[in-house]
Amino acid sequence: MLHHPDERTAGVAHVVRRTTAHLAGGVATLVAGVAERSAHLAYHIVVVVASAAIALSLPTIARSWVPHVVYYWSLIEDEKTLILSVEITVAVLLMMLMEVMGRRWRDRRFAQVARRAGLLGATRSGRRFAARRIRRMKERQGLGRDLMLIGSTGFRTFVEPNGDLHSVLHHCREAKIMLLDPESEGARARARAILHPDVTEAHLREQISKSIEFLRTLKEVRKTITLKLYQDPPFLKLAILGDYIWMRYYPSAMDVEMMPEYLFQHVPHPESLYTPLYQYFLTRWNDPDIPEYDFERNALVYRDQAGKEGRLEPFDRSHTMPAGASTPMRLLAPSHARQAGIPDGLGAKNPTRANPSGNGWTQETRP
């Protein structure tokens, strides 16, 4: 079978390019190895030269110090206790010096690893000054920027006035927030896992309800806020503001506030942990199985990967309302509304918009 000359020429060119690339890679590896070996060789040469210089200068130093050494030695040569004390002191000082030098060397290596990972620090819980410094840093970084947050209830994070992100939500440009679905199995599992008498399922539902009402209030003043509710148990608490990420880990039987908070910065290094944490948030945010909460319709909206609205489900938070609140409304399917004895005329004004399938929901006032 004969090949066209152009095909043979293209094949030869491809082989030449591949061979050239392999040769270039080999040359680069060789040059890097030679440079590394040259650096080690230069270091050893410097050490040998310095050692030789010290050794050659010892006779001169000894001749200049001998009269003084002999005089002072004649004064203390019979003081056995003093000599033993000096020997012990010198030995202890040498041991401490070597320990400090070794620790500084290890700390330097750890610092280099942390710098490549983008880790700026870790703050333990219970430190007021550190917590105040972190809150001020979040306020500075959140001014006019986008906020991305994954939490459990969000109550202590941004609802309480002393929360880290309370002021940030008032001054940020846009907020994307993910909280626990109060009716999910993940919320119930989280409530059962925390071994504290005050942490119950009703307590978590109440906190999430207050967080939703707080976000609803901000949204009414033209704040761009998007809320999504996930159903699995919380894993990481992330707060992303610009080039900084604050991260905490949710332990199985402890409060997340008891865990240290890690601060990561975006650095142009392949070992940086900022990128995988940021991708983790985006993966969770774009998950079509995690619905978006519609503040106007009080419903959960499921969207596809393109962001188009798919199915719609009612969100019943009536039993999570705090005491003294107004009578809540619950969205029901028409069949359930008829069983409850509610006329069809009390249904939604726009059932087609409330339910893509055209069934709509009816509002029921719960006693």
C-alpha positions as CSV (number, residue, x, y, z in Angstrom):
1,M,0.0,0.0,0.0
2,L,1.5,3.3,-1.1
3,H,1.5,6.3,1.1
4,H,1.1,9.9,-0.2
5,P,4.3,11.9,0.0
6,D,2.6,14.5,2.2
7,E,1.6,11.8,4.7
8,R,5.2,10.5,4.9
9,T,6.5,14.1,5.4
10,A,4.0,14.6,8.2
11,G,5.0,11.4,9.9
12,V,8.7,12.3,9.7
13,A,7.9,15.7,11.1
14,H,6.0,14.3,14.0
15,V,8.9,11.9,14.8
16,V,11.4,14.8,14.6
17,R,9.2,16.9,16.9
18,R,8.8,14.1,19.5
19,T,12.5,13.3,19.4
20,T,13.4,17.0,19.9
21,A,11.0,17.3,22.8
22,H,12.6,14.2,24.5
23,L,16.0,15.6,23.9
24,A,15.0,19.0,25.3
25,G,13.5,17.4,28.4
26,G,16.7,15.3,28.9
27,V,18.9,18.4,28.6
28,A,16.8,20.4,31.0
29,T,16.9,17.5,33.6
30,L,20.7,17.2,33.1
31,V,21.2,21.0,33.6
32,A,19.0,21.0,36.7
33,G,21.0,18.0,38.2
34,V,24.3,19.7,37.4
35,A,23.2,22.9,39.0
36,E,22.0,21.1,42.1
37,R,25.3,19.2,42.4
38,S,27.2,22.4,41.8
39,A,25.4,24.1,44.7
40,H,26.2,21.2,47.0
41,L,29.8,21.2,45.8
42,A,30.1,24.9,46.4
43,Y,28.7,24.6,49.9
44,H,31.3,21.9,50.8
45,I,34.1,23.9,49.3
46,V,33.1,26.9,51.5
47,V,32.9,24.7,54.6
48,V,36.4,23.2,53.9
49,V,37.9,26.6,53.3
50,A,36.4,28.1,56.5
51,S,37.6,25.1,58.5
52,A,41.1,25.4,57.1
53,A,41.2,29.1,57.9
54,I,40.1,28.5,61.5
55,A,42.7,25.7,61.9
56,L,45.5,27.9,60.5
57,S,44.6,30.8,62.8
58,L,44.5,28.7,66.0
59,P,48.2,29.0,66.7
60,T,48.1,32.8,66.5
61,I,45.0,32.9,68.7
62,A,46.6,30.6,71.2
63,R,49.8,32.6,71.4
64,S,47.9,35.8,72.1
65,W,45.6,34.1,74.7
66,V,48.1,31.9,76.5
67,P,49.3,34.4,79.1
68,H,45.8,35.3,80.2
69,V,44.7,31.6,80.2
70,V,47.7,30.6,82.4
71,Y,47.0,33.4,84.9
72,Y,43.3,32.7,85.3
73,W,44.0,28.9,85.5
74,S,46.4,29.4,88.3
75,L,43.6,31.1,90.3
76,I,40.9,28.4,89.8
77,E,43.0,25.2,89.3
78,D,42.4,24.1,92.9
79,E,38.6,24.9,92.9
80,K,37.3,21.5,92.0
81,T,33.6,22.4,92.6
82,L,33.9,25.5,90.5
83,I,35.5,23.6,87.6
84,L,32.8,20.9,87.8
85,S,30.0,23.5,87.8
86,V,31.5,25.3,84.8
87,E,31.8,22.0,82.9
88,I,28.2,21.1,83.7
89,T,27.0,24.6,82.7
90,V,28.9,24.5,79.4
91,A,27.5,21.0,78.6
92,V,23.9,22.2,79.4
93,L,24.3,25.3,77.3
94,L,25.7,23.3,74.4
95,M,22.8,20.8,74.6
96,M,20.3,23.7,74.7
97,L,22.0,25.4,71.8
98,M,21.9,22.2,69.7
99,E,18.2,21.7,70.6
100,V,17.3,25.3,69.6
101,M,19.3,24.9,66.3
102,G,17.5,21.6,65.5
103,R,14.1,23.1,66.4
104,R,14.7,26.1,64.3
105,W,15.7,23.9,61.4
106,R,12.6,21.8,61.7
107,D,10.4,24.9,62.1
108,R,12.0,26.4,59.0
109,R,11.2,23.2,57.0
110,F,7.6,23.2,58.3
111,A,7.3,26.9,57.5
112,Q,8.4,26.2,53.9
113,V,5.8,23.4,53.6
114,A,3.1,25.7,55.0
115,R,4.1,28.5,52.7
116,R,3.8,26.3,49.7
117,A,0.4,25.0,50.9
118,G,-0.8,28.6,51.4
119,L,-1.3,28.1,55.1
120,L,-1.0,31.4,57.0
121,G,-2.0,30.2,60.4
122,A,-4.3,28.3,62.7
123,T,-6.2,29.8,65.6
124,R,-7.4,27.7,68.5
125,S,-10.8,28.3,70.1
126,G,-11.2,30.3,73.3
127,R,-8.7,33.0,72.4
128,R,-10.5,36.3,72.4
129,F,-7.8,38.5,70.9
130,A,-7.2,36.0,68.1
131,A,-10.9,35.8,67.4
132,R,-11.2,39.5,67.3
133,R,-8.3,39.8,64.9
134,I,-9.8,37.2,62.6
135,R,-13.2,38.9,62.7
136,R,-11.5,42.3,61.7
137,M,-9.6,40.6,58.9
138,K,-12.8,39.1,57.6
139,E,-14.5,42.4,57.7
140,R,-11.7,44.0,55.7
141,Q,-11.6,41.3,53.1
142,G,-15.3,41.2,52.7
143,L,-15.8,44.8,51.9
144,G,-17.3,44.9,48.5
145,R,-16.3,41.3,47.7
146,D,-18.2,38.1,47.1
147,L,-18.7,35.8,50.1
148,M,-18.9,32.0,49.7
149,L,-19.9,30.1,52.8
150,I,-20.6,26.4,53.8
151,G,-21.9,26.0,57.3
152,S,-24.4,24.0,59.4
153,T,-26.9,26.5,60.8
154,G,-25.2,29.8,60.3
155,F,-26.7,31.2,63.4
156,R,-23.5,31.9,65.4
157,T,-21.6,32.8,62.2
158,F,-23.7,35.6,60.8
159,V,-27.0,36.0,62.7
160,E,-25.6,36.9,66.0
161,P,-24.2,40.5,66.1
162,N,-20.8,39.3,67.3
163,G,-20.5,36.6,64.6
164,D,-17.5,36.6,62.3
165,L,-19.6,37.3,59.2
166,H,-22.4,39.4,60.6
167,S,-20.9,42.6,59.3
168,V,-19.5,41.0,56.2
169,L,-23.0,40.1,55.0
170,H,-24.0,43.7,55.2
171,H,-21.1,45.0,53.2
172,C,-20.3,42.2,50.7
173,R,-21.3,42.4,47.0
174,E,-22.8,39.0,46.7
175,A,-23.2,36.0,49.1
176,K,-23.5,32.3,48.2
177,I,-24.4,30.4,51.3
178,M,-25.0,26.7,51.9
179,L,-26.7,25.5,55.1
180,L,-28.1,22.3,56.4
181,D,-31.6,21.3,55.4
182,P,-33.5,21.3,58.8
183,E,-35.6,18.4,57.7
184,S,-32.8,16.2,56.4
185,E,-31.3,13.2,57.9
186,G,-28.0,15.0,58.0
187,A,-29.4,17.6,60.4
188,R,-30.9,14.9,62.7
189,A,-27.6,12.9,62.6
190,R,-25.7,16.1,63.5
191,A,-28.0,16.8,66.4
192,R,-27.6,13.3,67.8
193,A,-23.9,13.3,67.3
194,I,-23.2,16.3,69.5
195,L,-23.1,15.2,73.1
196,H,-24.7,18.3,74.7
197,P,-28.1,18.5,76.3
198,D,-28.9,21.9,74.7
199,V,-28.3,20.6,71.1
200,T,-31.4,18.9,69.9
201,E,-33.1,18.6,66.5
202,A,-35.6,21.3,67.4
203,H,-32.7,23.6,68.4
204,L,-31.0,23.1,65.1
205,R,-34.2,23.7,63.2
206,E,-34.8,26.9,65.1
207,Q,-31.3,28.2,64.4
208,I,-31.6,27.4,60.7
209,S,-35.0,29.1,60.6
210,K,-33.6,32.3,62.2
211,S,-30.7,32.2,59.7
212,I,-33.2,32.0,56.8
213,E,-35.2,34.9,58.2
214,F,-32.0,37.0,58.6
215,L,-31.0,36.3,55.0
216,R,-34.6,37.1,53.9
217,T,-34.3,40.5,55.6
218,L,-31.0,41.3,53.9
219,K,-32.4,40.2,50.5
220,E,-35.3,42.6,51.0
221,V,-32.8,45.5,51.1
222,R,-31.6,44.5,47.6
223,K,-28.7,42.3,48.7
224,T,-27.7,39.6,46.2
225,I,-28.0,36.5,48.4
226,T,-28.3,32.9,47.2
227,L,-29.1,30.1,49.7
228,K,-28.8,26.4,49.2
229,L,-29.7,23.6,51.6
230,Y,-27.8,20.4,51.6
231,Q,-28.9,17.2,53.2
232,D,-25.8,15.2,54.2
233,P,-24.0,15.8,57.6
234,P,-21.7,18.8,57.6
235,F,-18.0,18.0,56.8
236,L,-16.1,21.3,56.4
237,K,-17.0,24.8,57.4
238,L,-15.6,27.2,54.7
239,A,-15.7,30.9,54.4
240,I,-14.2,32.2,51.1
241,L,-13.4,35.9,50.8
242,G,-11.2,36.9,47.8
243,D,-7.8,35.3,48.1
244,Y,-8.4,33.9,51.6
245,I,-10.2,30.8,52.9
246,W,-11.1,30.1,56.5
247,M,-11.7,26.4,57.2
248,R,-12.9,24.4,60.1
249,Y,-13.6,20.7,60.4
250,Y,-16.8,19.3,61.8
251,P,-15.9,16.5,64.3
252,S,-18.4,13.8,64.9
253,A,-19.2,14.5,68.6
254,M,-17.9,18.0,69.2
255,D,-18.9,21.5,68.5
256,V,-17.2,23.0,65.5
257,E,-16.3,26.1,67.5
258,M,-14.0,23.9,69.6
259,M,-11.9,23.1,66.5
260,P,-9.0,25.3,65.3
261,E,-9.6,27.6,62.4
262,Y,-7.1,27.4,59.5
263,L,-6.4,30.3,57.2
264,F,-5.3,29.7,53.6
265,Q,-4.2,32.2,51.1
266,H,-4.1,31.8,47.3
267,V,-0.5,31.4,46.2
268,P,0.7,30.5,42.7
269,H,2.1,27.1,43.7
270,P,0.9,23.6,42.7
271,E,1.0,22.5,46.3
272,S,-1.4,25.2,47.5
273,L,-4.5,23.9,49.3
274,Y,-6.5,27.0,48.4
275,T,-7.4,25.6,45.0
276,P,-8.8,22.2,46.1
277,L,-10.8,23.9,48.9
278,Y,-12.2,26.4,46.4
279,Q,-13.0,23.6,44.0
280,Y,-14.7,21.7,46.8
281,F,-17.1,24.6,47.3
282,L,-17.8,24.9,43.6
283,T,-18.5,21.2,43.3
284,R,-20.9,21.3,46.2
285,W,-22.5,24.5,44.9
286,N,-23.0,23.1,41.4
287,D,-24.4,19.8,42.6
288,P,-27.8,19.4,41.0
289,D,-29.0,17.3,44.0
290,I,-28.6,20.3,46.4
291,P,-31.6,22.6,45.9
292,E,-31.8,26.4,46.1
293,Y,-34.1,28.0,48.6
294,D,-36.6,30.4,47.0
295,F,-37.3,33.2,49.5
296,E,-40.4,34.4,47.6
297,R,-42.1,31.1,47.1
298,N,-40.8,29.4,50.3
299,A,-39.8,26.4,48.2
300,L,-36.7,24.4,47.2
301,V,-35.7,24.8,43.6
302,Y,-33.7,22.1,41.9
303,R,-31.5,23.3,39.0
304,D,-29.5,21.5,36.4
305,Q,-25.8,22.0,35.6
306,A,-26.8,24.9,33.3
307,G,-28.7,26.6,36.1
308,K,-32.1,26.1,34.6
309,E,-35.0,25.6,37.0
310,G,-36.2,22.0,37.2
311,R,-38.5,20.5,39.8
312,L,-39.8,22.4,42.8
313,E,-40.6,21.1,46.2
314,P,-42.3,22.8,49.2
315,F,-40.2,23.8,52.2
316,D,-42.0,23.3,55.5
317,R,-40.4,25.3,58.2
318,S,-43.6,26.0,60.2
319,H,-42.4,24.1,63.3
320,T,-39.1,25.8,63.3
321,M,-40.5,29.3,63.8
322,P,-39.5,31.0,67.0
323,A,-42.1,31.6,69.7
324,G,-44.3,34.7,69.1
325,A,-43.8,34.7,65.4
326,S,-46.7,35.1,63.0
327,T,-48.6,32.0,61.8
328,P,-46.6,30.3,59.2
329,M,-47.8,29.1,55.8
330,R,-47.1,25.6,54.4
331,L,-47.2,24.7,50.8
332,L,-49.2,21.6,50.1
333,A,-50.1,19.6,47.0
334,P,-53.7,20.1,45.8
335,S,-54.7,16.5,46.8
336,H,-53.5,17.1,50.4
337,A,-55.3,20.4,50.4
338,R,-58.6,18.8,49.4
339,Q,-58.1,16.2,52.1
340,A,-57.6,19.0,54.6
341,G,-60.9,20.6,53.5
342,I,-59.3,23.6,52.0
343,P,-61.1,25.0,48.9
344,D,-59.3,25.1,45.6
345,G,-59.8,28.9,45.5
346,L,-57.2,29.3,48.2
347,G,-54.5,27.8,46.1
348,A,-51.4,29.6,44.8
349,K,-52.0,32.6,42.5
350,N,-49.7,31.2,39.9
351,P,-49.7,27.4,40.1
352,T,-47.8,26.9,36.9
353,R,-44.9,29.0,38.3
354,A,-45.1,27.2,41.6
355,N,-44.9,23.8,40.1
356,P,-43.4,23.2,36.6
357,S,-45.7,20.2,36.2
358,G,-48.8,22.4,36.5
359,N,-50.1,20.9,39.7
360,G,-49.3,23.8,41.9
361,W,-49.7,24.0,45.7
362,T,-52.2,25.3,48.1
363,Q,-51.4,27.3,51.1
364,E,-52.6,26.0,54.5
365,T,-52.7,28.0,57.7
366,R,-51.6,25.8,60.5
367,P,-53.2,26.3,63.9
